[in-house]
């Protein structure tokens, strides 16, 4: 059973606009919400993320996949999302076959995004081996098509200018699903979780993210079976290294007139 909870991801706030030439004007602006989201797994407090307060069930599914707590959607037997006043609580019930994984990764402090490192105690845990990524056989023209279209699929960012987007794209670059969040990891988790809940795969397509390419995002892409990861901003060296090791195709610094290609594909 899945219950979800949605709170408006933006609120109107009054400001004073200070003018360079002197003086000030009263203005109102739509500002992105950011709230703590507590994740519990089989009754155990696991993590606290700072996230936009919508699509929380999607976030929970994607987060569990990125944490390697689950291998498929069926490993989650239920999600119960509650309004906790100043925050949100998402309670996951995991299947018995994966329940033992929770104790290995229980976190002991809050994180500012679903980064996958808080509570990790050793370098070996942080850099665990990845499975081989799905092969991407697409063409880079698809990435440019998706890049040109992405702005029209970011309504929350258009209003606030403060959130990231993660898009699932078809092999020819059409955007078929988008999730937005104040955190780049959260946006990708929400996208992955939405796909898990819908029972859909990447079908030879790719993910396009409005962020830098960090090693955590590479890991999430590989674990979610994504054939190729494209990001608007630059990669880190570790991200490039991890992608190469897993055979994941990377396209970074995506712009209208060019991109950087690395990895497979």
C-alpha positions as CSV (number, residue, x, y, z in Angstrom):
1,X,0.0,0.0,0.0
2,X,1.3,3.5,-0.9
3,X,0.1,6.7,0.6
4,X,1.6,10.0,-0.6
5,X,1.7,13.6,0.6
6,X,2.1,16.7,-1.4
7,X,2.7,20.2,-0.1
8,X,3.1,23.2,-2.4
9,X,6.8,23.3,-3.4
10,X,6.8,27.1,-3.5
11,X,5.5,30.0,-1.3
12,X,5.1,33.7,-2.0
13,X,7.3,35.8,0.2
14,X,7.6,39.6,0.5
15,X,11.0,41.2,0.0
16,X,12.5,44.7,-0.3
17,X,14.3,45.2,-3.6
18,X,17.3,47.4,-3.1
19,X,18.1,49.5,-6.2
20,X,21.7,50.2,-7.3
21,X,20.8,53.8,-8.0
22,X,19.4,54.2,-4.5
23,X,16.0,53.6,-2.9
24,X,14.0,50.4,-2.6
25,X,10.8,48.8,-3.8
26,X,8.5,46.3,-2.1
27,X,8.3,43.1,-4.2
28,X,6.8,39.6,-3.8
29,X,8.5,36.5,-5.2
30,X,7.7,32.8,-5.3
31,X,10.3,31.0,-3.3
32,X,11.1,27.3,-3.4
33,X,10.2,25.3,-0.3
34,X,12.9,23.1,1.3
35,X,11.9,20.8,4.2
36,X,13.4,17.9,6.1
37,X,12.2,14.5,4.8
38,X,12.8,11.7,7.3
39,X,13.2,8.2,5.7
40,X,12.3,5.2,7.8
41,X,12.8,1.6,6.7
42,X,11.0,-1.2,8.5
43,X,10.6,1.0,11.5
44,X,14.3,2.1,11.6
45,X,15.2,5.8,11.2
46,X,17.5,5.8,8.2
47,X,18.1,9.2,6.8
48,X,17.0,12.8,6.8
49,X,17.0,14.6,3.4
50,X,16.4,18.3,2.6
51,X,14.0,18.2,-0.3
52,X,11.1,19.9,-2.1
53,X,7.9,18.7,-0.4
54,X,6.3,17.0,-3.4
55,X,6.5,13.5,-5.0
56,X,7.8,12.1,-1.8
57,X,6.8,8.5,-2.6
58,X,8.9,8.8,-5.8
59,X,11.7,10.2,-3.8
60,X,11.5,7.3,-1.3
61,X,11.6,4.7,-4.1
62,X,14.5,6.3,-5.9
63,X,16.5,6.9,-2.7
64,X,16.1,3.2,-1.7
65,X,17.4,2.1,-5.1
66,X,20.4,4.5,-4.9
67,X,21.2,3.2,-1.4
68,X,21.1,-0.4,-2.7
69,X,18.4,-1.2,-0.3
70,X,16.3,-2.6,-3.1
71,X,16.9,-4.1,-6.5
72,X,13.4,-3.6,-8.0
73,X,10.1,-1.9,-7.2
74,X,8.6,-5.1,-5.8
75,X,11.1,-5.0,-2.9
76,X,9.1,-2.1,-1.4
77,X,5.9,-3.5,0.0
78,X,4.5,-0.1,1.1
79,X,5.3,3.6,1.6
80,X,3.4,5.7,4.1
81,X,4.0,9.4,3.9
82,X,3.0,11.7,6.8
83,X,2.9,15.5,7.3
84,X,5.1,16.1,10.4
85,X,4.5,19.8,10.6
86,X,7.8,21.3,9.8
87,X,8.8,18.3,7.8
88,X,7.7,15.0,6.3
89,X,8.1,11.4,7.3
90,X,8.2,8.6,4.7
91,X,7.9,5.1,6.2
92,X,9.0,2.3,3.9
93,X,8.2,-1.3,4.4
94,X,10.8,-3.5,2.6
95,X,10.4,-7.1,1.6
96,X,11.9,-9.7,3.9
97,X,14.6,-10.7,1.3
98,X,16.2,-7.3,1.4
99,X,15.4,-6.3,5.1
100,X,18.9,-7.3,6.3
101,X,20.4,-4.5,4.1
102,X,19.0,-1.8,6.3
103,X,21.3,-2.4,9.3
104,X,24.4,-2.2,7.1
105,X,23.6,1.3,6.0
106,X,21.7,2.9,8.9
107,X,22.7,6.5,9.1
108,X,23.5,8.4,12.3
109,X,23.2,12.0,11.1
110,X,21.2,14.2,8.8
111,X,22.4,15.0,5.3
112,X,21.8,18.0,3.1
113,X,20.9,15.8,0.1
114,X,20.6,12.1,-0.8
115,X,24.3,11.8,-1.4
116,X,24.7,8.2,-0.4
117,X,27.7,8.8,1.9
118,X,26.5,9.8,5.3
119,X,27.0,6.9,7.7
120,X,29.5,5.2,5.4
121,X,32.5,4.4,7.5
122,X,35.3,3.3,5.1
123,X,36.7,4.2,1.7
124,X,35.8,0.7,0.5
125,X,32.1,1.3,1.4
126,X,32.1,4.7,-0.4
127,X,33.6,3.2,-3.6
128,X,31.8,-0.1,-3.7
129,X,31.9,-1.9,-7.1
130,X,29.2,-1.0,-9.6
131,X,27.5,-3.4,-12.0
132,X,28.1,-2.8,-15.7
133,X,25.8,-0.2,-17.1
134,X,23.3,-0.8,-19.9
135,X,24.7,0.0,-23.3
136,X,23.7,3.2,-25.0
137,X,23.4,3.1,-28.8
138,X,21.9,6.6,-29.3
139,X,23.3,9.6,-31.2
140,X,24.4,12.9,-29.6
141,X,21.8,14.8,-31.7
142,X,19.3,13.4,-29.2
143,X,21.0,15.1,-26.3
144,X,20.9,18.5,-28.1
145,X,17.2,18.0,-28.8
146,X,16.5,17.2,-25.1
147,X,18.6,20.2,-24.0
148,X,16.6,22.6,-26.1
149,X,13.3,21.2,-24.8
150,X,14.1,20.9,-21.1
151,X,13.4,24.5,-20.1
152,X,9.7,24.0,-21.1
153,X,9.5,21.1,-18.7
154,X,10.7,23.0,-15.6
155,X,7.7,24.9,-14.3
156,X,8.9,25.1,-10.7
157,X,12.3,26.4,-11.7
158,X,10.6,28.9,-14.1
159,X,8.7,30.3,-11.1
160,X,11.5,30.2,-8.5
161,X,14.9,29.9,-10.3
162,X,16.1,27.7,-7.4
163,X,15.5,24.0,-8.3
164,X,17.1,21.3,-10.4
165,X,15.4,19.0,-12.9
166,X,16.0,15.4,-13.9
167,X,14.5,14.2,-17.2
168,X,14.0,10.8,-18.7
169,X,14.5,11.1,-22.5
170,X,13.7,8.8,-25.3
171,X,16.4,7.5,-27.6
172,X,15.7,10.4,-30.1
173,X,15.7,13.0,-27.3
174,X,12.0,13.6,-26.6
175,X,11.4,14.3,-22.9
176,X,8.9,11.9,-21.4
177,X,9.1,12.4,-17.7
178,X,10.6,15.1,-15.4
179,X,11.0,15.6,-11.7
180,X,12.2,18.8,-10.0
181,X,13.7,19.4,-6.5
182,X,15.9,21.8,-4.6
183,X,18.5,19.0,-4.5
184,X,20.1,17.5,-7.7
185,X,20.3,14.1,-6.1
186,X,16.7,14.3,-4.9
187,X,15.5,15.3,-8.4
188,X,17.2,12.2,-9.9
189,X,15.9,10.0,-7.1
190,X,12.4,11.3,-7.8
191,X,12.7,10.6,-11.5
192,X,14.1,7.1,-10.8
193,X,11.4,6.4,-8.2
194,X,8.6,7.6,-10.6
195,X,9.9,5.2,-13.3
196,X,10.1,2.3,-10.8
197,X,6.5,3.0,-9.6
198,X,5.2,3.1,-13.2
199,X,7.0,-0.1,-14.1
200,X,8.8,1.6,-17.0
201,X,12.4,1.3,-18.1
202,X,14.8,3.5,-20.0
203,X,14.0,1.8,-23.3
204,X,17.3,2.8,-24.8
205,X,17.0,6.4,-23.7
206,X,18.9,8.5,-21.3
207,X,18.8,10.9,-18.3
208,X,19.4,14.7,-18.6
209,X,20.1,16.6,-15.4
210,X,20.5,20.3,-14.7
211,X,23.5,19.9,-12.5
212,X,27.2,19.0,-12.4
213,X,28.0,15.4,-12.9
214,X,29.1,14.1,-9.5
215,X,30.1,10.5,-8.7
216,X,26.9,9.9,-6.7
217,X,24.8,10.7,-9.8
218,X,26.8,8.3,-11.9
219,X,26.2,5.6,-9.3
220,X,22.4,6.3,-9.3
221,X,22.3,6.1,-13.1
222,X,24.1,2.8,-13.2
223,X,22.1,1.2,-10.4
224,X,18.9,2.4,-12.1
225,X,19.9,0.8,-15.4
226,X,20.2,4.1,-17.2
227,X,22.2,3.7,-20.4
228,X,23.5,7.3,-20.6
229,X,23.8,10.2,-18.2
230,X,23.9,13.8,-19.6
231,X,24.4,16.8,-17.3
232,X,24.3,20.6,-18.0
233,X,27.4,21.3,-15.9
234,X,30.9,19.8,-15.6
235,X,31.9,16.4,-14.2
236,X,34.3,15.6,-11.4
237,X,37.2,13.3,-12.1
238,X,35.8,10.6,-9.8
239,X,32.5,10.8,-11.7
240,X,34.3,10.2,-15.0
241,X,36.4,7.4,-13.5
242,X,33.4,5.6,-12.0
243,X,31.4,5.9,-15.2
244,X,34.3,4.5,-17.3
245,X,34.7,1.6,-14.9
246,X,31.0,0.7,-15.2
247,X,30.8,1.4,-18.9
248,X,28.3,4.2,-18.5
249,X,28.2,6.8,-21.3
250,X,28.6,10.3,-20.1
251,X,27.7,13.6,-21.8
252,X,28.6,16.7,-19.8
253,X,28.7,20.4,-20.1
254,X,25.8,20.1,-22.5
255,X,25.1,23.3,-24.3
256,X,23.2,24.2,-27.5
257,X,26.5,24.3,-29.5
258,X,28.4,21.4,-28.0
259,X,29.1,18.9,-25.2
260,X,31.8,16.8,-23.7
261,X,31.7,13.0,-24.3
262,X,33.3,10.3,-22.2
263,X,32.8,6.7,-21.3
264,X,31.1,4.2,-23.5
265,X,28.9,5.2,-26.4
